[in-house]
Amino acid sequence: MAGRAKANEFERAFQQLEKIVQRLESEELPLDESLQLFEEGIRLSRFCNQKLEEVEKKIELILADAKGQPVTEPFEMEEEPAPSEERDE
């Protein structure tokens, strides 16, 4: 169940990022609001990229074996607060 929560966390962050991109591309926003959205978008982008890198490493661990056999090994993932909890204001 923890894996599902992590996947949902990634999906939520990615959806937020998509909404931010749409707003920045389609609306005439004040400079301050645009900057705030841009900063949030960068933070979400980094968060999503980190999660994708973690998944990639896990896949490499599953697929790697000297004999070509799939093998799994423990994979430690760092716990991070959800994207909405990191906001500095």
Backbone hydrogen bonds, N-H to C=O, Kabsch-Sander energy under -0.5 kcal/mol:
donor,donor_aa,acceptor,acceptor_aa,energy
5,A,1,M,-1.9
6,K,2,A,-2.1
7,A,3,G,-2.2
8,N,4,R,-2.5
9,E,5,A,-2.2
10,F,6,K,-2.2
11,E,7,A,-2.7
12,R,8,N,-2.8
13,A,9,E,-2.2
14,F,10,F,-2.7
15,Q,11,E,-2.5
16,Q,12,R,-2.4
17,L,13,A,-2.3
18,E,14,F,-2.3
19,K,15,Q,-2.2
20,I,16,Q,-2.3
21,V,17,L,-2.4
22,Q,18,E,-2.3
23,R,19,K,-2.4
24,L,20,I,-2.7
25,E,21,V,-2.1
26,S,22,Q,-2.1
27,E,23,R,-2.0
29,L,27,E,-1.0
34,S,30,P,-2.6
35,L,31,L,-2.6
36,Q,32,D,-2.3
37,L,33,E,-2.6
38,F,34,S,-2.6
39,E,35,L,-2.6
40,E,36,Q,-2.2
41,G,37,L,-2.6
42,I,38,F,-2.4
43,R,39,E,-2.2
44,L,40,E,-2.6
45,S,41,G,-2.5
46,R,42,I,-2.4
47,F,43,R,-2.2
48,C,44,L,-2.8
49,N,45,S,-2.5
50,Q,46,R,-2.4
51,K,47,F,-2.1
52,L,48,C,-2.4
53,E,49,N,-2.3
54,E,50,Q,-2.2
55,V,51,K,-2.1
56,E,52,L,-2.4
57,K,53,E,-2.3
58,K,54,E,-2.1
59,I,55,V,-2.6
60,E,56,E,-2.3
61,L,57,K,-2.1
62,I,58,K,-2.1
63,L,59,I,-2.5
64,A,60,E,-1.8
68,G,65,D,-1.7
71,V,62,I,-2.0
77,M,75,F,-0.5
85,E,82,A,-1.9
86,E,82,A,-0.7
86,E,83,P,-0.9
89,E,87,R,-0.6
